[in-house]
Amino acid sequence: SRTGIIPDISWSPNGSEIVYAANGNLYVISSSGGMLSILPLPQQGFIVGYVEPNWSPNGQRIACTGLMAMGISTSQIWSINRIENESIYVTYGDYMDNSPVWANDGKNIFFVSDRGGSSDIWYKPIDIYGNPISNAISLTTGVGVGEIALSKNVNMLVYSKTFDRSNIWSVPFNPKDTINIKDAHQVTRGNNYIERLNLSPDGKWIAFDSNQRGNMDIWIMAKEGNMLRQLTTNKAHDWTPRWSPDGKRIVFHSLRSGNRDLFVIPVSGGAITRLTNHPSEDIAGNWSPNGKYIVFVSNRSGNMDLWLISSAGGALKQLTFHEAADFLPEWSPDGKQIVFSSNRTGYY
């Protein structure tokens, strides 16, 4: 569960029910006890769990945050009709939107978003059916907001300031000895968030995604931490870089086309090639050992499956066919097998 001002629990306005988040789901229970009921929220696509439920003032709807996989920099605000169990997305998932709070009159949903380049308070006007009726409107600029809460009697918002920070570390490895965290060496420093990294085939360079310039871009540096260079500069988020076997190209997925597609960029710089072009979400490209193919994850079949494409582009081949979500494909060294993570057993 997330921690902060907004807990993963919310009372209904009349105090008769409680909604809370657990294990990625939202549950409702009577405040006097009894059987739980699970809210039937959408489970397809990139949503991997729901958190931060917040009941509307009239008790008819519940707002929440849908967490999205592979690109932790994005999430969605949803609105659920408590009676009819109908779900409406308030934001599209192109930004990190979280901490939804209803206005006291129920006509707006306030939330925290990085859509302006920094984490700030935004809001969307909502009609009586829970539908957003305009684009998001900024309430603060350049603040660095963590989470928000609204007073019940006076229209005042309180917020926290937070800093998401992660960096790359290295630690010596000897199969005969136990790894000691005390021996770890910090490679990168700064107030940035790094989600994925990948070591070049010759072991001399590291490619990684970082938001140190305001949004997620692809960066490379020597493994010692010097010779840092920004590889992508698009205003959209770029994630999960993977080196080609010859070390000359990097595949990554990006929101620059409006949804997640795969792109390839020369390490030396130059023109970026768009590898996939589909209204679905394509993520996590990974080169075959001979560099001829790229396996990736896509929901173009209606759920998350593994797909294969030539590294030069062209026709695609679906590799997995299952209603469960399949993620994180990795080639065997001989290129004959692919291991992946899946929740088809109920767990990843």
Disulfide bonds with the S-S distance in Angstrom:
none
